[in-house]
Amino acid sequence: MVQMFRADFAGAVRGLVEGGSPAGFDPALKDAYFQKMVAVRQPAGLHSIEGLVRWDMDAALRETKQPITVFAIATAKFLTDLIAG
């Protein structure tokens, strides 16, 4: 997976945004997310993807102590506001 980002960062990011967006999601908003993500200075963008791919979520969860407090937000509104600046 990392090789796709090394070979064509913008193309792989576009695939990530498209694949991670629910059906019927606003195309303009998807494009805004893509533009923000692809604008990350390199190699920082590639390194962040590499870190996510290599992250061992199972190991992290095994080390997590209970109880766990979760803070939730209205993601779509939050992201829209974040992109709008």
QUIWO-V136833 format. One line per field, one symbol per residue. ss: DSSP state (2 for helix, 1 for strand, 0 for the rest). phi: phi as a letter, one per 40 degrees, with the letter a starting at -180 (. if undefined). psi: psi as a letter, one per 20 degrees, with the letter a starting at -180 (. if undefined). Layout:
ss: ???
phi: ???
psi: ???
This chain:
ss: 0222222022222222222000000022222222222200000222222222220022222220000000000022222222220
phi: .cddcccadccccdccccccccdgcddccdcccddcccccdccdcccccdcccccccccccccccccbbbbbbcddcdccccccg
psi: ghhghggnggghgghggghjpqpjqohhgghggggggiippqjggghhgggghipnhggghhipqqrppppqrngggghghghh.
